C-alpha cells in the first residue's frame, strides 16, 4: 500500500469520522448507565479480527509478519477487555498505546499489501478500532487514567519490549522495530541510529504518557469533593 495514496486517504477519512462517533456513543452509554455499546464492541473486535489472523497464518504465513508479537496485537486485546470490563488498567493500555503508538501506525503505515487484500483490512481494522475504543472509554465513558495506570502501562510496555527483542534476536525478525527502523519512514527516523532510537523511544513515550495523565489527574482532583483528614481534621482531596 502506498502511504498517502488513495486507499490511505480513504482510511484516514473513515478514521476521522469515527472519532466523534466513538465519543458520542460512549457519552450516550454513560448517560444511560449501561454497557450495551461497550459489550457489543468488545465482542465485535475478536469476532472480526481473529478470522483474519487465522487466514493469514493458514495461507500467507511469514515468520516476521504473521505471529501476534507486535504491540498492536496486544492493543486490540486490551481494547476488547477494556470495553467489556471498563477496568482502569485495560483502559489505560488502550489509551496510551492507542493514542500514541497506534496513531503513528495510522499516519505512517508499514503495510505491503494494498486493497482488497485480507492483510489490508486486518491492519486497518485493529489500528482504527483501538484508537476509537480509547476515545469511547476515556472521553465518552469517562474512565480516566491515573498515575498508577500510567506506571502499570510503562511496566507492561517494557516487559513486552524485552520479550519481543528476545524473540527477534532468536528468530531473526523485527517485531516492534526493535532491531531496525521501518524502511518506509517513520518518527523513529528522528531519534538516531540503533540502539539509541530504542532508548530514545522509551524516554519519549514515558514523557508523553505522563503528560497525557497529568490533565486527567487535575480534573479528578477538582471534581472530587474535599473530605476531612482523620488525623488533622482539615479538608483534603480524596484519593478516589
C-alpha positions, 0 to 999 in steps of 0.5 A: 500500500502506498502511504498517502495514496488513495486507499490511505486517504480513504482510511484516514477519512473513515478514521476521522469520522469515527472519532466523534462517533466513538465519543458520542456513543460512549457519552450516550452509554454513560448517560444511560448507565449501561454497557450495551455499546461497550459489550457489543464492541468488545465482542465485535473486535475478536469476532472480526479480527481473529478470522483474519489472523487465522487466514493469514497464518493458514495461507500467507504465513511469514515468520516476521509478519504473521505471529501476534508479537507486535504491540498492536496485537496486544492493543486490540486485546486490551481494547476488547477487555477494556470495553467489556470490563471498563477496568482502569488498567485495560483502559489505560493500555488502550489509551496510551498505546492507542493514542500514541503508538497506534496513531503513528501506525495510522499516519505512517503505515508499514503495510505491503499489501494494498486493497482488497487484500485480507492483510489490508483490512486486518491492519486497518481494522485493529489500528482504527478500532483501538484508537476509537475504543480509547476515545469511547472509554476515556472521553465518552465513558469517562474512565480516566487514567491515573498515575498508577495506570500510567506506571502499570502501562510503562511496566507492561510496555517494557516487559513486552519490549524485552520479550519481543527483542528476545524473540527477534534476536532468536528468530531473526525478525523485527517485531516492534522495530526493535532491531531496525527502523521501518524502511518506509519512514517513520518518527523513529527516523528522528531519534538516531541510529540503533540502539539509541532510537530504542532508548530514545523511544522509551524516554519519549513515550514515558514523557508523553504518557505522563503528560497525557495523565497529568490533565486527567489527574487535575480534573479528578482532583477538582471534581472530587469533593474535599473530605476531612483528614482523620488525623488533622481534621482539615479538608483534603482531596480524596484519593478516589 
